Amino acid sequence: MNEEQANYCSDCGKSLRRLQVACLSSPCGDCGKETFYARYAENGGLRVEAGENLHLPSMSFSLDPSNPGRFFRAGLQAFLKSL
């Protein structure tokens, strides 16, 4: 399998693919490749340290009230102002 297509590094075994949830990435100290992982703080959030990149999954929003990714009035106004 080609290294660019691999999910895990053949040298260190760490993930080479972005996770489908919020995750971190940094160069591996062993092989130097960008690796992806999640490190959780005691309060349950992600703990980001110096030199790490934070990656968030793509999000979709809708004006349809039955959609779980909907805007509330204050959020919609803030979003429109940011455009």
Phi and psi restraints in degrees (value plus and minus 20) as a CYANA .aco file:
   2 ASN   PHI     -87.3   -47.3
   2 ASN   PSI     117.7   157.7
   3 GLU   PHI     -78.9   -38.9
   3 GLU   PSI     -55.2   -15.2
   4 GLU   PHI     -87.0   -47.0
   4 GLU   PSI     -44.5    -4.5
   5 GLN   PHI    -116.2   -76.2
   5 GLN   PSI     -28.8    11.2
   6 ALA   PHI     -92.8   -52.8
   6 ALA   PSI     127.1   167.1
   7 ASN   PHI    -102.6   -62.6
   7 ASN   PSI     -49.9    -9.9
   8 TYR   PHI    -147.6  -107.6
   8 TYR   PSI     126.7   166.7
   9 CYS   PHI     -88.5   -48.5
   9 CYS   PSI     114.5   154.5
  10 SER   PHI     -94.8   -54.8
  10 SER   PSI     -36.2     3.8
  11 ASP   PHI    -108.0   -68.0
  11 ASP   PSI     -70.9   -30.9
  12 CYS   PHI    -130.3   -90.3
  12 CYS   PSI     -35.5     4.5
  13 GLY   PHI      63.9   103.9
  13 GLY   PSI     -17.7    22.3
  14 LYS   PHI    -102.8   -62.8
  14 LYS   PSI     140.5   180.5
  15 SER   PHI     -90.2   -50.2
  15 SER   PSI     112.3   152.3
  16 LEU   PHI    -122.8   -82.8
  16 LEU   PSI     -20.6    19.4
  17 ARG   PHI    -133.2   -93.2
  17 ARG   PSI     122.7   162.7
  18 ARG   PHI     -80.4   -40.4
  18 ARG   PSI     119.6   159.6
  19 LEU   PHI     -96.9   -56.9
  19 LEU   PSI     140.2   180.2
  20 GLN   PHI    -103.6   -63.6
  20 GLN   PSI     -18.6    21.4
  21 VAL   PHI    -139.7   -99.7
  21 VAL   PSI     151.8   191.8
  22 ALA   PHI     -75.6   -35.6
  22 ALA   PSI     113.1   153.1
  23 CYS   PHI    -169.8  -129.8
  23 CYS   PSI     154.6   194.6
  24 LEU   PHI    -136.5   -96.5
  24 LEU   PSI     141.2   181.2
  25 SER   PHI    -166.0  -126.0
  25 SER   PSI     133.7   173.7
  26 SER   PHI    -185.1  -145.1
  26 SER   PSI     142.0   182.0
  27 PRO   PHI     -86.4   -46.4
  27 PRO   PSI     118.3   158.3
  28 CYS   PHI     -89.6   -49.6
  28 CYS   PSI     116.3   156.3
  29 GLY   PHI     -90.3   -50.3
  29 GLY   PSI     -39.4     0.6
  30 ASP   PHI    -111.8   -71.8
  30 ASP   PSI     -70.7   -30.7
  31 CYS   PHI    -128.8   -88.8
  31 CYS   PSI     -35.4     4.6
  32 GLY   PHI      65.2   105.2
  32 GLY   PSI     -24.5    15.5
  33 LYS   PHI    -100.4   -60.4
  33 LYS   PSI     134.3   174.3
  34 GLU   PHI     -92.0   -52.0
  34 GLU   PSI     103.3   143.3
  35 THR   PHI    -137.1   -97.1
  35 THR   PSI     132.1   172.1
  36 PHE   PHI    -137.8   -97.8
  36 PHE   PSI     119.7   159.7
  37 TYR   PHI    -183.4  -143.4
  37 TYR   PSI     150.3   190.3
  38 ALA   PHI    -145.1  -105.1
  38 ALA   PSI     111.1   151.1
  39 ARG   PHI    -145.3  -105.3
  39 ARG   PSI      98.1   138.1
  40 TYR   PHI    -117.6   -77.6
  40 TYR   PSI     121.5   161.5
  41 ALA   PHI    -100.7   -60.7
  41 ALA   PSI     150.1   190.1
  42 GLU   PHI     -81.3   -41.3
  42 GLU   PSI     -51.7   -11.7
  43 ASN   PHI    -101.3   -61.3
  43 ASN   PSI     -20.8    19.2
  44 GLY   PHI      80.7   120.7
  44 GLY   PSI     -34.0     6.0
  45 GLY   PHI    -102.2   -62.2
  45 GLY   PSI     151.8   191.8
  46 LEU   PHI     -95.1   -55.1
  46 LEU   PSI     120.2   160.2
  47 ARG   PHI    -123.9   -83.9
  47 ARG   PSI      93.4   133.4
  48 VAL   PHI    -123.3   -83.3
  48 VAL   PSI     109.9   149.9
  49 GLU   PHI    -132.2   -92.2
  49 GLU   PSI     146.7   186.7
  50 ALA   PHI     -74.9   -34.9
  50 ALA   PSI     115.8   155.8
  51 GLY   PHI      68.0   108.0
  51 GLY   PSI     -21.9    18.1
  52 GLU   PHI    -121.1   -81.1
  52 GLU   PSI     130.3   170.3
  53 ASN   PHI    -126.3   -86.3
  53 ASN   PSI     119.9   159.9
  54 LEU   PHI    -119.6   -79.6
  54 LEU   PSI     110.6   150.6
  55 HIS   PHI    -139.6   -99.6
  55 HIS   PSI     108.9   148.9
  56 LEU   PHI    -130.4   -90.4
  56 LEU   PSI     121.3   161.3
  57 PRO   PHI     -87.4   -47.4
  57 PRO   PSI     136.7   176.7
  58 SER   PHI     -84.7   -44.7
  58 SER   PSI     125.7   165.7
  59 MET   PHI    -144.0  -104.0
  59 MET   PSI     128.3   168.3
  60 SER   PHI    -142.9  -102.9
  60 SER   PSI     125.9   165.9
  61 PHE   PHI    -145.4  -105.4
  61 PHE   PSI     133.7   173.7
  62 SER   PHI    -162.4  -122.4
  62 SER   PSI     132.5   172.5
  63 LEU   PHI    -109.5   -69.5
  63 LEU   PSI     -23.6    16.4
  64 ASP   PHI     -96.3   -56.3
  64 ASP   PSI      98.0   138.0
  65 PRO   PHI     -81.2   -41.2
  65 PRO   PSI     -41.4    -1.4
  66 SER   PHI    -104.1   -64.1
  66 SER   PSI     -29.2    10.8
  67 ASN   PHI    -102.9   -62.9
  67 ASN   PSI     111.7   151.7
  68 PRO   PHI     -86.4   -46.4
  68 PRO   PSI     -38.0     2.0
  69 GLY   PHI    -118.7   -78.7
  69 GLY   PSI      21.4    61.4
  70 ARG   PHI    -106.3   -66.3
  70 ARG   PSI     138.6   178.6
  71 PHE   PHI    -107.9   -67.9
  71 PHE   PSI     123.6   163.6
  72 PHE   PHI    -115.8   -75.8
  72 PHE   PSI     144.4   184.4
  73 ARG   PHI     -72.6   -32.6
  73 ARG   PSI     -69.8   -29.8
  74 ALA   PHI     -85.0   -45.0
  74 ALA   PSI     -59.2   -19.2
  75 GLY   PHI     -87.4   -47.4
  75 GLY   PSI     -59.1   -19.1
  76 LEU   PHI     -84.5   -44.5
  76 LEU   PSI     -63.5   -23.5
  77 GLN   PHI     -83.3   -43.3
  77 GLN   PSI     -62.1   -22.1
  78 ALA   PHI     -85.6   -45.6
  78 ALA   PSI     -60.0   -20.0
  79 PHE   PHI     -84.1   -44.1
  79 PHE   PSI     -65.5   -25.5
  80 LEU   PHI     -83.8   -43.8
  80 LEU   PSI     -55.8   -15.8
  81 LYS   PHI     -85.9   -45.9
  81 LYS   PSI     -50.2   -10.2
  82 SER   PHI     -98.0   -58.0
  82 SER   PSI     -33.3     6.7
